[in-house]
Amino acid sequence: MAANIFHKKEFSEAYQAGMIEDSPKIKNLVLSYLEKKNEKPFQLAVDVGCGTGRSTQALAPYFQKVIGIDVSESQLNVARKCTSHNNIYYQIAQAEELPLEDASVDLINAGLAAHWFNPEKFVQEAARVLKHGGCLALHSFSLEYEIQYKEKSEELTAVFNEACETIWEFNRKVVGEMKAMYPELFRAIPFADKQRISSICEVFLLTVPEILSFLQAICLYKEFLEQDKDKATAFLQDLEKRYVDQRCKCCTILKTANNPNQKTISHLVLFFRKCISFLN
């Protein structure tokens, strides 16, 4: 089962090393909402399904206290090692059974996590622990990607999407649940003041090794690796070669047309994250 992979130390380390950073656009959107509803300082944020603490740490400067909650001790061990803020606390708990008092939380955040939750039970818990005017923010990838790199953008995007399709094949059920769960969660939220936002596009500047590292941070690639290590390793090697080949062709064209001494460009621009956020 894909969810069990998050309990493994080697995957937790790969996740921390390769996962794309959380969108500052979402953080700013959520904070803007809170500022309209409540006076500062904000007291408590809870990051549910916090994993290795990437989202948790991003929230620390804006709240007096931040609690990261996850079911995986392995993920939390990495989070504790990587956290420098002294107002962050981590603990093991289920999203559907939050160890928090009623009406005690300003923000419940769940990034790249809510598709693993029981939607009805989680929403009930969120409603119980949120303060009046509190915020529930759920966000994830839309599984739509575009890579831009000179005149090779179309070819490189096709290579990336082909790679993703190869990984998705190892658990189509999880991919389907990711696509369906967020509309289901939105319908389950009982609050009248809620928004579904699907037009947030994030741009990342990544090297080829960073793109490969990101793919290794996806739990379905870990399933691929466990089922057929040799094939999974060869898959990454082939993907790297295809990217390097395309980049070299692109740079050769640039050198011929412009400057024969021009250096190889090291980064690809990845239009990556179209996020969905729900606000209470």
N, C-alpha and C positions, 0 to 999 in steps of 0.2 A: 504494500500500500504506500502511495506517495507520501502521505503525511508522516509515516514512520521514519522517512529519510532524515527529517529535521532533527531527530534525536541522535544522529551519528556525528561524532566529533569531526571527521574529515569533511563532511558536507558543510557543517557549521563554519569551518575555517574557509572553505571555498566560497561559501555564501558571503561571508564578510569581505573576502578579497575581491570578489567580482561583481557583486550586485550594484546596479546603478543607484546613485544617490537619490533621495527623495526630492520631489519637485518643490522648490521654494515658492512657486506660484500657488500651490495648494496650501502650504503653511501660511502664506500671507493672506490668502482668501479666508482661511479659518480664523486667523487672528483678527482680521478686519471685522468679521461677523461678531466675534466675542466682544470687541471694543464697542460695538453698537448696542449690545445687550447688557453689558456689565461694566462696572468700574474696575480699573486696575488698583492693586495688583491682582492678577489671576492666581488663585491659590493652588489648585490641583489639576494636573493632566494625567490621564491614564492611557498608556499605549498598549493596546490589547493585541496579542500576537506579535510582540515586539521583536522577536527573533534576536539578532545580534545587536540590537539597540541603535540602529541607524536613525530611525525616526525619533526614538526616545531622546537621544542626545540633541537633536535639532530643536526640540521643544524646551530644553532646560533653561535657556536664558529668559523665557517669557513667563515662567510659572515658579511659584515658591517651592513647589514640590512636584516631581514627576515620578510615576510608578510605571515600570515596564513589566508586563505580565505575559507569560508564555508557558506552554505545556512542556517545553523541551529544556532540560537542564543543560544539555550540550550547547544550545544556542545562548542561554543565559550566562554560561561560563565565559563564552567569547565576549558577550556584552559587558560583563563586569571588568574584563581585562582591558577593554577598549574605551571605557568610560572614565573621563577625568572630572566631570561635574560632581560636586558634593551634594547636590539636591536630587539626585536620581537614585531610586531604589528598585531592585528587581525581585520578583518572586514568581514561583510556579503557581499557576491557577488556570482553571478553565474559563474560556470566554463566556460560557453560559452560567458560571457560578462565581461571580466577581467578589472577592473578599473585601468589600467596601461598604460603608454605611450609606443609608438612604440619603439622597439629595446632598451628596458631599463632593461631587466632581464637576469642575468647570468644562473640561474637554475629555471626551473619549475618542481616541484616534486608533484607526486600524488600517495600516498600509500594507498592501500585498498579503492580506491575512484573512479578511472577512469571508472569502469563499470557502474557508475551511470550517466556518462556524455553523451551528444550527441556527438558521435565521430567526425563527420565532422566539426561541429561548434567549438568544443573545440580545435581541431588540427589547425584550421584556426586562432583562437585567440592565441594559443601558438606560431605559426609562426610569428604573428604580433608583439608580445611583446618581443620575444627572441632577444638578441644581436647576431651579427655574431659570431659564435663559441660557442654560448650558448648551454645548454643541457636541453632536455626534458626527464625526467625519470618517467616511470609509472611501478608500481609493485604491486603484489598481491599474495595471496596464490594460490597454484595450486590445492587445495582440495585433496592432497595426503598426508597421514599421516602414521607414523610408531612409535610405542612406544616400547622401549626396557627396559626390567627389568628382568635380570637374565634369567632363562629358561621359563619365562611366557610371553615373548615378543609377541609371536604370539597370545595368548589368549587375552592379554590386547589391542593389536592393533585391533583385531576383535571387542572387546567391544566398543572401541572408534569410529570405523568406523560405527558400528551399531547405536550408539548414534547420529552421524552426519547424517546418513540417516533418522533417525526419525525426526530430525530438518529440514532437507532439504524438507521433504514432505509438510511442511507448505507453501512453495512457490517454487515449482520446476522451475517456470518461471525465478525467480531471479538467481537461481543456474545455469540454462542454459545460461542466459545472461552473468554471470561471466565467464563461460568457453569460450563463443564465442566472447566476446567483445574485449579481448586483441589482438587476431589475427586481428580483424577488425580494431582496432586502429592502429596497426602496418602497415596495408595496407594503411590506410588513411594518415599516416605521409608522407609529400611530400619531405623530405630531402633525399639526396643520401647517406649520412653518417648515417646509422642507424643499430642497432643490436637488435636481439631478443635473449635473454639469458634465457634458461629454466632449467639450471642445477645447480642452487644455492640451496644448502641444508643447512638449519639452524638447529642447535641442541639446545634444551632448557632443562634445568633441572627443573622439576616441581613437586610439591606435588600434591596429589589427590585434595585437596581443590582448588589449583591453576588451575587445569584442569577444574574443575567444574565452576570456576569463568570465565575462558575463554569462555566456552560454553554459559554462561549467557551474555557475551559481544557480541554475534552474533545476529544480528538484527532478524534473523529468529526464534531464541529461544524466543525473545520478542513477536513475532507474536503468537507462540505456547502458551505463557503465557497469552496473551490477549484473545485468543480463548477458552482456557480451563485451568484456573489457577490450579485447583486441579490435573489434569492430568500432567501438566508441572512440578509441584512441586514434584509429585510422581515419575516422570521420573528421576529427578535429585537425589532423595533419593535412588532410585533403582540402578542408575549408581554408586553412591558412594559406596553402599553396595557391588556391584559386584567387584569394584576395590579393596576395602579393603579385600574382601574374597580371591581374587586372590593373593594379596600381602601376606596375612597371610599364604596361602598354600606354597607360594614360600619361605617365611622365615622359615616355619616349616621344609622344606626340607633342607635348609641351616644349620639350627641348628642341625639337626640329623646327617648330613654329616660332619660338621666341628666343630663349637663351640656351645655347648648347651646354652651358655650365650650370644650369639650374639644378638645385639639389632635389632629391626625391622628397615629396611631401609626405609627412609622417602620420597625419591625422585624417580620419574620415569624419564627416558630420552626420550624426545619427539623429534623425527626427524620431523620437522614441516613444514618448509617453503621452497618450491622450487619456487623461484621467477622468474618473467619475468621483464626485464628492457629494456627500449627503449632509445637509445641515439641519439641525433641529431648530 
